[in-house]
Amino acid sequence: MIRHVDGCVGCPREIGCIRGACPKEDEIELICDECGDYADELYDVDGSQLCASCVLKQFQKVEV
């Protein structure tokens, strides 16, 4: 799943809050629908958003 979160870190008043222009205001988190872990990339598989590890678990390894 792709989740938008407010990543505000509470900037000190002396430097001022730049709400609206702050890159932390709308951060994106990628979370695998199957294992629930955070991921760098997600793959759409049959309507679910999966991490690479969960995608690979769907296939059987070829033994040589």
All heavy atoms as TSV, in Angstrom:
chain	resi	resn	atom	element	x	y	z
A	1	MET	N	N	0.836	-1.156	0.000
A	1	MET	CA	C	0.000	0.000	0.000
A	1	MET	C	C	0.889	1.229	0.000
A	1	MET	O	O	2.004	1.196	0.502
A	1	MET	CB	C	-0.957	-0.036	1.192
A	1	MET	CG	C	-0.524	0.786	2.379
A	1	MET	SD	S	-1.634	0.794	3.781
A	1	MET	CE	C	-1.423	-0.839	4.385
A	2	ILE	N	N	0.389	2.264	-0.588
A	2	ILE	CA	C	1.083	3.545	-0.580
A	2	ILE	C	C	0.354	4.428	0.411
A	2	ILE	O	O	-0.848	4.640	0.301
A	2	ILE	CB	C	1.086	4.182	-1.981
A	2	ILE	CG1	C	1.818	3.264	-2.961
A	2	ILE	CG2	C	1.734	5.560	-1.929
A	2	ILE	CD1	C	1.733	3.704	-4.399
A	3	ARG	N	N	1.083	4.896	1.419
A	3	ARG	CA	C	0.462	5.697	2.467
A	3	ARG	C	C	1.155	7.055	2.539
A	3	ARG	O	O	2.381	7.139	2.551
A	3	ARG	CB	C	0.581	4.960	3.794
A	3	ARG	CG	C	-0.062	5.663	4.946
A	3	ARG	CD	C	-0.150	4.801	6.161
A	3	ARG	NE	N	1.163	4.399	6.646
A	3	ARG	CZ	C	1.355	3.645	7.712
A	3	ARG	NH1	N	0.338	3.189	8.399
A	3	ARG	NH2	N	2.560	3.327	8.097
A	4	HIS	N	N	0.366	8.113	2.576
A	4	HIS	CA	C	0.888	9.465	2.742
A	4	HIS	C	C	0.826	9.811	4.226
A	4	HIS	O	O	-0.210	9.644	4.859
A	4	HIS	CB	C	0.053	10.472	1.947
A	4	HIS	CG	C	0.168	10.281	0.472
A	4	HIS	ND1	N	1.065	10.971	-0.291
A	4	HIS	CD2	C	-0.474	9.446	-0.377
A	4	HIS	CE1	C	0.961	10.587	-1.550
A	4	HIS	NE2	N	0.031	9.659	-1.623
A	5	VAL	N	N	1.943	10.266	4.781
A	5	VAL	CA	C	2.003	10.583	6.202
A	5	VAL	C	C	2.568	11.983	6.419
A	5	VAL	O	O	3.344	12.490	5.606
A	5	VAL	CB	C	2.853	9.562	6.999
A	5	VAL	CG1	C	2.233	8.196	6.989
A	5	VAL	CG2	C	4.261	9.501	6.471
A	6	ASP	N	N	2.173	12.588	7.514
A	6	ASP	CA	C	2.721	13.879	7.912
A	6	ASP	C	C	3.967	13.598	8.728
A	6	ASP	O	O	3.886	13.093	9.838
A	6	ASP	CB	C	1.684	14.651	8.733
A	6	ASP	CG	C	2.159	16.042	9.113
A	6	ASP	OD1	O	3.322	16.400	8.816
A	6	ASP	OD2	O	1.370	16.784	9.723
A	7	GLY	N	N	5.118	13.910	8.175
A	7	GLY	CA	C	6.389	13.626	8.839
A	7	GLY	C	C	6.953	14.816	9.588
A	7	GLY	O	O	8.166	14.930	9.769
A	8	CYS	N	N	6.091	15.701	10.048
A	8	CYS	CA	C	6.532	16.892	10.772
A	8	CYS	C	C	7.440	16.505	11.928
A	8	CYS	O	O	7.128	15.596	12.697
A	8	CYS	CB	C	5.318	17.671	11.288
A	8	CYS	SG	S	5.768	19.155	12.219
A	9	VAL	N	N	8.566	17.201	12.051
A	9	VAL	CA	C	9.511	16.915	13.122
A	9	VAL	C	C	9.504	18.004	14.189
A	9	VAL	O	O	10.324	17.996	15.094
A	9	VAL	CB	C	10.948	16.716	12.572
A	9	VAL	CG1	C	11.014	15.477	11.707
A	9	VAL	CG2	C	11.417	17.935	11.819
A	10	GLY	N	N	8.593	18.954	14.063
A	10	GLY	CA	C	8.476	20.015	15.070
A	10	GLY	C	C	9.653	20.961	15.069
A	10	GLY	O	O	10.350	21.091	16.077
A	11	CYS	N	N	9.874	21.628	13.964
A	11	CYS	CA	C	10.989	22.569	13.857
A	11	CYS	C	C	10.923	23.606	14.977
A	11	CYS	O	O	9.847	24.075	15.337
A	11	CYS	CB	C	10.957	23.281	12.514
A	11	CYS	SG	S	11.294	22.191	11.128
A	12	PRO	N	N	12.079	23.991	15.533
A	12	PRO	CA	C	12.109	25.011	16.584
A	12	PRO	C	C	11.542	26.336	16.092
A	12	PRO	O	O	11.679	26.685	14.921
A	12	PRO	CB	C	13.597	25.155	16.918
A	12	PRO	CG	C	14.253	23.949	16.364
A	12	PRO	CD	C	13.405	23.478	15.231
A	13	ARG	N	N	10.899	27.056	16.989
A	13	ARG	CA	C	10.270	28.330	16.616
A	13	ARG	C	C	11.275	29.328	16.060
A	13	ARG	O	O	10.937	30.123	15.189
A	13	ARG	CB	C	9.553	28.937	17.823
A	13	ARG	CG	C	8.340	28.168	18.198
A	13	ARG	CD	C	7.617	28.826	19.324
A	13	ARG	NE	N	6.444	28.036	19.658
A	13	ARG	CZ	C	5.677	28.253	20.681
A	13	ARG	NH1	N	5.926	29.256	21.490
A	13	ARG	NH2	N	4.633	27.486	20.906
A	14	GLU	N	N	12.513	29.298	16.541
A	14	GLU	CA	C	13.506	30.289	16.090
A	14	GLU	C	C	13.866	30.127	14.612
A	14	GLU	O	O	14.285	31.072	13.974
A	14	GLU	CB	C	14.767	30.282	16.955
A	14	GLU	CG	C	15.453	28.957	17.110
A	14	GLU	CD	C	14.957	28.133	18.291
A	14	GLU	OE1	O	13.939	28.482	18.905
A	14	GLU	OE2	O	15.604	27.114	18.567
A	15	ILE	N	N	13.729	28.934	14.049
A	15	ILE	CA	C	13.997	28.794	12.611
A	15	ILE	C	C	12.709	28.863	11.797
A	15	ILE	O	O	12.754	29.013	10.593
A	15	ILE	CB	C	14.779	27.502	12.268
A	15	ILE	CG1	C	13.967	26.252	12.552
A	15	ILE	CG2	C	16.112	27.471	12.972
A	15	ILE	CD1	C	14.574	24.999	11.966
A	16	GLY	N	N	11.590	28.771	12.469
A	16	GLY	CA	C	10.300	28.938	11.797
A	16	GLY	C	C	9.851	27.710	11.038
A	16	GLY	O	O	10.632	26.999	10.434
A	17	CYS	N	N	8.578	27.481	11.092
A	17	CYS	CA	C	7.975	26.364	10.373
A	17	CYS	C	C	7.657	26.808	8.952
A	17	CYS	O	O	7.131	27.902	8.748
A	17	CYS	CB	C	6.699	25.931	11.096
A	17	CYS	SG	S	5.839	24.577	10.281
A	18	ILE	N	N	7.991	26.000	7.985
A	18	ILE	CA	C	7.698	26.336	6.587
A	18	ILE	C	C	6.570	25.457	6.063
A	18	ILE	O	O	6.583	25.000	4.926
A	18	ILE	CB	C	8.955	26.224	5.696
A	18	ILE	CG1	C	9.574	24.826	5.787
A	18	ILE	CG2	C	9.954	27.296	6.038
A	18	ILE	CD1	C	10.682	24.564	4.786
A	19	ARG	N	N	5.593	25.199	6.918
A	19	ARG	CA	C	4.432	24.373	6.568
A	19	ARG	C	C	3.962	24.707	5.147
A	19	ARG	O	O	3.892	25.857	4.773
A	19	ARG	CB	C	3.329	24.678	7.553
A	19	ARG	CG	C	2.507	23.615	8.192
A	19	ARG	CD	C	3.109	22.310	8.304
A	19	ARG	NE	N	2.186	21.435	9.041
A	19	ARG	CZ	C	2.444	20.205	9.252
A	19	ARG	NH1	N	3.533	19.680	8.808
A	19	ARG	NH2	N	1.613	19.462	9.910
A	20	GLY	N	N	3.679	23.686	4.384
A	20	GLY	CA	C	3.241	23.880	3.006
A	20	GLY	C	C	4.394	23.764	2.027
A	20	GLY	O	O	4.217	23.348	0.899
A	21	ALA	N	N	5.598	24.137	2.465
A	21	ALA	CA	C	6.777	24.037	1.603
A	21	ALA	C	C	7.753	22.996	2.146
A	21	ALA	O	O	8.746	22.681	1.504
A	21	ALA	CB	C	7.471	25.389	1.497
A	22	CYS	N	N	7.464	22.480	3.307
A	22	CYS	CA	C	8.345	21.507	3.950
A	22	CYS	C	C	8.239	20.147	3.253
A	22	CYS	O	O	7.139	19.635	3.055
A	22	CYS	CB	C	7.965	21.360	5.421
A	22	CYS	SG	S	9.008	20.192	6.313
A	23	PRO	N	N	9.374	19.553	2.880
A	23	PRO	CA	C	9.335	18.249	2.224
A	23	PRO	C	C	8.860	17.126	3.146
A	23	PRO	O	O	8.475	16.064	2.690
A	23	PRO	CB	C	10.780	18.020	1.779
A	23	PRO	CG	C	11.604	18.917	2.631
A	23	PRO	CD	C	10.736	20.073	3.003
A	24	LYS	N	N	8.878	17.331	4.447
A	24	LYS	CA	C	8.434	16.302	5.393
A	24	LYS	C	C	6.921	16.322	5.607
A	24	LYS	O	O	6.371	15.426	6.220
A	24	LYS	CB	C	9.137	16.488	6.730
A	24	LYS	CG	C	10.627	16.241	6.649
A	24	LYS	CD	C	11.070	15.570	7.916
A	24	LYS	CE	C	12.465	15.060	7.819
A	24	LYS	NZ	N	12.536	13.669	7.496
A	25	GLU	N	N	6.255	17.346	5.106
A	25	GLU	CA	C	4.820	17.487	5.342
A	25	GLU	C	C	4.006	16.355	4.711
A	25	GLU	O	O	3.032	15.886	5.283
A	25	GLU	CB	C	4.318	18.829	4.819
A	25	GLU	CG	C	2.863	19.057	5.120
A	25	GLU	CD	C	2.373	20.409	4.646
A	25	GLU	OE1	O	2.949	20.956	3.700
A	25	GLU	OE2	O	1.409	20.890	5.228
A	26	ASP	N	N	4.396	15.907	3.540
A	26	ASP	CA	C	3.655	14.841	2.856
A	26	ASP	C	C	4.638	13.784	2.377
A	26	ASP	O	O	5.012	13.742	1.213
A	26	ASP	CB	C	2.859	15.414	1.679
A	26	ASP	CG	C	1.956	14.376	1.036
A	26	ASP	OD1	O	1.547	13.426	1.723
A	26	ASP	OD2	O	1.653	14.516	-0.163
A	27	GLU	N	N	5.065	12.928	3.298
A	27	GLU	CA	C	5.992	11.859	2.951
A	27	GLU	C	C	5.203	10.629	2.503
A	27	GLU	O	O	4.065	10.425	2.905
A	27	GLU	CB	C	6.870	11.500	4.145
A	27	GLU	CG	C	7.814	12.601	4.546
A	27	GLU	CD	C	8.723	12.204	5.684
A	27	GLU	OE1	O	8.257	11.569	6.646
A	27	GLU	OE2	O	9.914	12.534	5.605
A	28	ILE	N	N	5.841	9.812	1.686
A	28	ILE	CA	C	5.203	8.601	1.172
A	28	ILE	C	C	5.885	7.385	1.784
A	28	ILE	O	O	7.112	7.291	1.817
A	28	ILE	CB	C	5.297	8.543	-0.362
A	28	ILE	CG1	C	4.513	9.697	-0.968
A	28	ILE	CG2	C	4.795	7.213	-0.890
A	28	ILE	CD1	C	4.670	9.824	-2.466
A	29	GLU	N	N	5.088	6.469	2.304
A	29	GLU	CA	C	5.587	5.197	2.817
A	29	GLU	C	C	5.048	4.083	1.931
A	29	GLU	O	O	3.869	4.075	1.586
A	29	GLU	CB	C	5.117	4.964	4.249
A	29	GLU	CG	C	5.683	5.913	5.255
A	29	GLU	CD	C	5.192	5.649	6.666
A	29	GLU	OE1	O	4.130	5.013	6.845
A	29	GLU	OE2	O	5.866	6.087	7.594
A	30	LEU	N	N	5.917	3.171	1.558
A	30	LEU	CA	C	5.529	2.013	0.762
A	30	LEU	C	C	5.513	0.798	1.684
A	30	LEU	O	O	6.531	0.453	2.290
A	30	LEU	CB	C	6.519	1.790	-0.390
A	30	LEU	CG	C	6.730	2.978	-1.319
A	30	LEU	CD1	C	7.801	2.645	-2.351
A	30	LEU	CD2	C	5.442	3.377	-1.992
A	31	ILE	N	N	4.353	0.155	1.809
A	31	ILE	CA	C	4.190	-0.967	2.715
A	31	ILE	C	C	3.620	-2.153	1.943
A	31	ILE	O	O	2.605	-2.028	1.249
A	31	ILE	CB	C	3.256	-0.590	3.884
A	31	ILE	CG1	C	3.826	0.636	4.611
A	31	ILE	CG2	C	3.079	-1.762	4.835
A	31	ILE	CD1	C	2.878	1.254	5.599
A	32	CYS	N	N	4.274	-3.291	2.055
A	32	CYS	CA	C	3.844	-4.503	1.362
A	32	CYS	C	C	2.506	-4.977	1.919
A	32	CYS	O	O	2.332	-5.078	3.136
A	32	CYS	CB	C	4.910	-5.588	1.529
A	32	CYS	SG	S	4.460	-7.157	0.764
A	33	ASP	N	N	1.565	-5.283	1.036
A	33	ASP	CA	C	0.249	-5.771	1.451
A	33	ASP	C	C	0.311	-7.166	2.075
A	33	ASP	O	O	-0.549	-7.517	2.873
A	33	ASP	CB	C	-0.712	-5.813	0.256
A	33	ASP	CG	C	-1.163	-4.432	-0.184
A	33	ASP	OD1	O	-1.048	-3.473	0.609
A	33	ASP	OD2	O	-1.631	-4.305	-1.337
A	34	GLU	N	N	1.330	-7.942	1.738
A	34	GLU	CA	C	1.394	-9.316	2.242
A	34	GLU	C	C	2.133	-9.425	3.576
A	34	GLU	O	O	1.603	-9.947	4.554
A	34	GLU	CB	C	2.046	-10.238	1.214
A	34	GLU	CG	C	1.957	-11.701	1.599
A	34	GLU	CD	C	2.292	-12.622	0.435
A	34	GLU	OE1	O	1.739	-12.438	-0.658
A	34	GLU	OE2	O	3.123	-13.511	0.647
A	35	CYS	N	N	3.363	-8.925	3.640
A	35	CYS	CA	C	4.157	-9.089	4.864
A	35	CYS	C	C	4.078	-7.884	5.800
A	35	CYS	O	O	4.451	-7.988	6.965
A	35	CYS	CB	C	5.613	-9.403	4.520
A	35	CYS	SG	S	6.516	-8.027	3.763
A	36	GLY	N	N	3.640	-6.738	5.290
A	36	GLY	CA	C	3.500	-5.553	6.129
A	36	GLY	C	C	4.784	-4.781	6.349
A	36	GLY	O	O	4.790	-3.791	7.076
A	37	ASP	N	N	5.884	-5.213	5.730
A	37	ASP	CA	C	7.164	-4.514	5.875
A	37	ASP	C	C	7.220	-3.283	4.979
A	37	ASP	O	O	6.563	-3.225	3.936
A	37	ASP	CB	C	8.328	-5.435	5.508
A	37	ASP	CG	C	8.597	-6.497	6.560
A	37	ASP	OD1	O	8.094	-6.355	7.695
A	37	ASP	OD2	O	9.307	-7.464	6.235
A	38	TYR	N	N	8.041	-2.310	5.384
A	38	TYR	CA	C	8.290	-1.146	4.543
A	38	TYR	C	C	9.173	-1.585	3.382
A	38	TYR	O	O	10.012	-2.463	3.527
A	38	TYR	CB	C	8.986	-0.044	5.339
A	38	TYR	CG	C	8.071	0.580	6.375
A	38	TYR	CD1	C	8.058	0.127	7.679
A	38	TYR	CD2	C	7.207	1.614	6.019
A	38	TYR	CE1	C	7.212	0.685	8.618
A	38	TYR	CE2	C	6.361	2.176	6.957
A	38	TYR	CZ	C	6.367	1.719	8.255
A	38	TYR	OH	O	5.520	2.270	9.179
A	39	ALA	N	N	8.973	-0.967	2.222
A	39	ALA	CA	C	9.726	-1.359	1.031
A	39	ALA	C	C	10.217	-0.128	0.284
A	39	ALA	O	O	9.671	0.962	0.432
A	39	ALA	CB	C	8.836	-2.198	0.115
A	40	ASP	N	N	11.271	-0.323	-0.509
A	40	ASP	CA	C	11.762	0.748	-1.377
A	40	ASP	C	C	10.962	0.790	-2.669
A	40	ASP	O	O	10.811	1.847	-3.282
A	40	ASP	CB	C	13.244	0.540	-1.708
A	40	ASP	CG	C	14.128	0.675	-0.478
A	40	ASP	OD1	O	13.801	1.499	0.408
A	40	ASP	OD2	O	15.147	-0.035	-0.396
A	41	GLU	N	N	10.456	-0.371	-3.074
A	41	GLU	CA	C	9.656	-0.496	-4.296
A	41	GLU	C	C	8.529	-1.482	-4.042
A	41	GLU	O	O	8.684	-2.429	-3.273
A	41	GLU	CB	C	10.500	-1.034	-5.455
A	41	GLU	CG	C	11.620	-0.137	-5.886
A	41	GLU	CD	C	12.440	-0.755	-7.005
A	41	GLU	OE1	O	12.714	-1.976	-6.959
A	41	GLU	OE2	O	12.794	-0.007	-7.926
A	42	LEU	N	N	7.408	-1.252	-4.717
A	42	LEU	CA	C	6.284	-2.190	-4.654
A	42	LEU	C	C	5.939	-2.636	-6.064
A	42	LEU	O	O	6.134	-1.886	-7.023
A	42	LEU	CB	C	5.054	-1.527	-4.016
A	42	LEU	CG	C	5.142	-1.193	-2.536
A	42	LEU	CD1	C	3.902	-0.428	-2.096
A	42	LEU	CD2	C	5.304	-2.446	-1.694
A	43	TYR	N	N	5.414	-3.843	-6.175
A	43	TYR	CA	C	5.011	-4.403	-7.457
A	43	TYR	C	C	3.533	-4.762	-7.384
A	43	TYR	O	O	3.084	-5.361	-6.413
A	43	TYR	CB	C	5.851	-5.641	-7.788
A	43	TYR	CG	C	7.325	-5.323	-7.850
A	43	TYR	CD1	C	8.120	-5.395	-6.710
A	43	TYR	CD2	C	7.906	-4.916	-9.039
A	43	TYR	CE1	C	9.468	-5.077	-6.762
A	43	TYR	CE2	C	9.261	-4.589	-9.100
A	43	TYR	CZ	C	10.032	-4.676	-7.955
A	43	TYR	OH	O	11.366	-4.352	-8.009
A	44	ASP	N	N	2.780	-4.390	-8.410
A	44	ASP	CA	C	1.346	-4.691	-8.461
A	44	ASP	C	C	1.168	-6.116	-8.971
A	44	ASP	O	O	1.509	-6.425	-10.112
A	44	ASP	CB	C	0.634	-3.695	-9.374
A	44	ASP	CG	C	-0.869	-3.838	-9.324
A	44	ASP	OD1	O	-1.390	-4.324	-8.311
A	44	ASP	OD2	O	-1.530	-3.446	-10.309
A	45	VAL	N	N	0.656	-6.998	-8.109
A	45	VAL	CA	C	0.444	-8.398	-8.464
A	45	VAL	C	C	-0.994	-8.765	-8.106
A	45	VAL	O	O	-1.362	-8.791	-6.933
A	45	VAL	CB	C	1.431	-9.327	-7.708
A	45	VAL	CG1	C	1.174	-10.773	-8.065
A	45	VAL	CG2	C	2.865	-8.936	-7.983
A	46	ASP	N	N	-1.801	-9.008	-9.111
A	46	ASP	CA	C	-3.203	-9.408	-8.917
A	46	ASP	C	C	-3.946	-8.484	-7.957
A	46	ASP	O	O	-4.659	-8.924	-7.061
A	46	ASP	CB	C	-3.310	-10.856	-8.425
A	46	ASP	CG	C	-2.754	-11.855	-9.431
A	46	ASP	OD1	O	-2.861	-11.579	-10.645
A	46	ASP	OD2	O	-2.217	-12.889	-9.008
A	47	GLY	N	N	-3.742	-7.181	-8.096
A	47	GLY	CA	C	-4.459	-6.210	-7.272
A	47	GLY	C	C	-3.824	-5.919	-5.926
A	47	GLY	O	O	-4.313	-5.093	-5.180
A	48	SER	N	N	-2.727	-6.599	-5.594
A	48	SER	CA	C	-2.007	-6.340	-4.341
A	48	SER	C	C	-0.689	-5.656	-4.660
A	48	SER	O	O	-0.110	-5.861	-5.722
A	48	SER	CB	C	-1.719	-7.646	-3.599
A	48	SER	OG	O	-2.905	-8.247	-3.175
A	49	GLN	N	N	-0.219	-4.858	-3.728
A	49	GLN	CA	C	1.077	-4.192	-3.875
A	49	GLN	C	C	2.070	-4.916	-2.976
A	49	GLN	O	O	1.946	-4.891	-1.757
A	49	GLN	CB	C	0.954	-2.718	-3.513
A	49	GLN	CG	C	0.044	-1.991	-4.478
A	49	GLN	CD	C	-0.225	-0.552	-4.076
A	49	GLN	OE1	O	-0.097	-0.194	-2.915
A	49	GLN	NE2	N	-0.584	0.256	-5.037
A	50	LEU	N	N	3.036	-5.606	-3.622
A	50	LEU	CA	C	3.957	-6.480	-2.897
A	50	LEU	C	C	5.403	-6.022	-3.033
A	50	LEU	O	O	5.801	-5.470	-4.060
A	50	LEU	CB	C	3.851	-7.908	-3.415
A	50	LEU	CG	C	2.465	-8.539	-3.449
A	50	LEU	CD1	C	2.543	-9.943	-4.021
A	50	LEU	CD2	C	1.825	-8.544	-2.076
A	51	CYS	N	N	6.208	-6.320	-1.991
A	51	CYS	CA	C	7.645	-6.079	-2.050
A	51	CYS	C	C	8.288	-7.175	-2.909
A	51	CYS	O	O	7.661	-8.194	-3.215
A	51	CYS	CB	C	8.243	-6.057	-0.645
A	51	CYS	SG	S	8.211	-7.638	0.229
A	52	ALA	N	N	9.545	-6.985	-3.250
A	52	ALA	CA	C	10.250	-7.945	-4.111
A	52	ALA	C	C	10.315	-9.334	-3.484
A	52	ALA	O	O	10.140	-10.342	-4.168
A	52	ALA	CB	C	11.645	-7.431	-4.420
A	53	SER	N	N	10.540	-9.415	-2.175
A	53	SER	CA	C	10.633	-10.722	-1.510
A	53	SER	C	C	9.330	-11.496	-1.623
A	53	SER	O	O	9.330	-12.703	-1.883
A	53	SER	CB	C	10.970	-10.549	-0.031
A	53	SER	OG	O	12.256	-10.016	0.121
A	54	CYS	N	N	8.205	-10.818	-1.430
A	54	CYS	CA	C	6.911	-11.499	-1.502
A	54	CYS	C	C	6.560	-11.885	-2.938
A	54	CYS	O	O	5.915	-12.910	-3.162
A	54	CYS	CB	C	5.818	-10.630	-0.881
A	54	CYS	SG	S	5.951	-10.537	0.929
A	55	VAL	N	N	7.002	-11.097	-3.898
A	55	VAL	CA	C	6.779	-11.455	-5.304
A	55	VAL	C	C	7.554	-12.729	-5.615
A	55	VAL	O	O	7.018	-13.670	-6.196
A	55	VAL	CB	C	7.206	-10.319	-6.256
A	55	VAL	CG1	C	7.209	-10.790	-7.700
A	55	VAL	CG2	C	6.283	-9.113	-6.103
A	56	LEU	N	N	8.806	-12.796	-5.187
A	56	LEU	CA	C	9.635	-13.970	-5.469
A	56	LEU	C	C	9.129	-15.228	-4.773
A	56	LEU	O	O	9.303	-16.331	-5.279
A	56	LEU	CB	C	11.091	-13.710	-5.071
A	56	LEU	CG	C	11.840	-12.759	-6.000
A	56	LEU	CD1	C	13.224	-12.452	-5.435
A	56	LEU	CD2	C	11.943	-13.330	-7.401
A	57	LYS	N	N	8.485	-15.087	-3.624
A	57	LYS	CA	C	7.951	-16.250	-2.907
A	57	LYS	C	C	6.850	-16.948	-3.696
A	57	LYS	O	O	6.539	-18.101	-3.426
A	57	LYS	CB	C	7.405	-15.821	-1.544
A	57	LYS	CG	C	8.465	-15.498	-0.545
A	57	LYS	CD	C	7.849	-15.028	0.756
A	57	LYS	CE	C	8.895	-14.498	1.695
A	57	LYS	NZ	N	8.304	-13.892	2.898
A	58	GLN	N	N	6.281	-16.257	-4.671
A	58	GLN	CA	C	5.196	-16.836	-5.461
A	58	GLN	C	C	5.705	-17.798	-6.537
A	58	GLN	O	O	4.935	-18.487	-7.176
A	58	GLN	CB	C	4.367	-15.744	-6.124
A	58	GLN	CG	C	3.652	-14.883	-5.122
A	58	GLN	CD	C	2.753	-13.861	-5.784
A	58	GLN	OE1	O	2.536	-13.890	-6.986
A	58	GLN	NE2	N	2.228	-12.964	-4.993
A	59	PHE	N	N	7.002	-17.822	-6.722
A	59	PHE	CA	C	7.605	-18.660	-7.760
A	59	PHE	C	C	8.489	-19.724	-7.138
A	59	PHE	O	O	9.108	-19.515	-6.099
A	59	PHE	CB	C	8.434	-17.810	-8.734
A	59	PHE	CG	C	7.601	-16.780	-9.435
A	59	PHE	CD1	C	7.543	-15.483	-8.966
A	59	PHE	CD2	C	6.881	-17.104	-10.583
A	59	PHE	CE1	C	6.769	-14.527	-9.611
A	59	PHE	CE2	C	6.119	-16.158	-11.225
A	59	PHE	CZ	C	6.063	-14.848	-10.739
A	60	GLN	N	N	8.561	-20.848	-7.777
A	60	GLN	CA	C	9.383	-21.945	-7.298
A	60	GLN	C	C	10.775	-21.835	-7.905
A	60	GLN	O	O	10.930	-21.616	-9.116
A	60	GLN	CB	C	8.756	-23.288	-7.681
A	60	GLN	CG	C	9.366	-24.446	-6.996
A	60	GLN	CD	C	8.540	-25.715	-7.252
A	60	GLN	OE1	O	7.820	-25.801	-8.228
A	60	GLN	NE2	N	8.670	-26.668	-6.345
A	61	LYS	N	N	11.790	-21.977	-7.084
A	61	LYS	CA	C	13.168	-21.903	-7.539
A	61	LYS	C	C	13.521	-23.126	-8.379
A	61	LYS	O	O	13.131	-24.238	-8.048
A	61	LYS	CB	C	14.095	-21.823	-6.330
A	61	LYS	CG	C	15.538	-21.626	-6.688
A	61	LYS	CD	C	16.385	-21.485	-5.421
A	61	LYS	CE	C	17.835	-21.297	-5.781
A	61	LYS	NZ	N	18.666	-21.162	-4.584
A	62	VAL	N	N	14.232	-22.896	-9.457
A	62	VAL	CA	C	14.647	-23.981	-10.346
A	62	VAL	C	C	15.944	-24.580	-9.806
A	62	VAL	O	O	16.925	-23.870	-9.626
A	62	VAL	CB	C	14.853	-23.471	-11.790
A	62	VAL	CG1	C	15.383	-24.590	-12.681
A	62	VAL	CG2	C	13.581	-22.888	-12.339
A	63	GLU	N	N	15.909	-25.849	-9.510
A	63	GLU	CA	C	17.124	-26.522	-9.018
A	63	GLU	C	C	17.882	-27.086	-10.219
A	63	GLU	O	O	17.312	-27.669	-11.118
A	63	GLU	CB	C	16.736	-27.666	-8.078
A	63	GLU	CG	C	16.013	-27.208	-6.825
A	63	GLU	CD	C	16.857	-26.362	-5.890
A	63	GLU	OE1	O	18.093	-26.513	-5.880
A	63	GLU	OE2	O	16.259	-25.520	-5.198
A	64	VAL	N	N	19.192	-26.908	-10.211
A	64	VAL	CA	C	20.024	-27.388	-11.305
A	64	VAL	C	C	20.859	-28.575	-10.887
A	64	VAL	O	O	21.292	-28.717	-9.813
A	64	VAL	CB	C	20.984	-26.301	-11.808
A	64	VAL	CG1	C	21.152	-26.431	-13.293
A	64	VAL	CG2	C	20.593	-24.925	-11.430
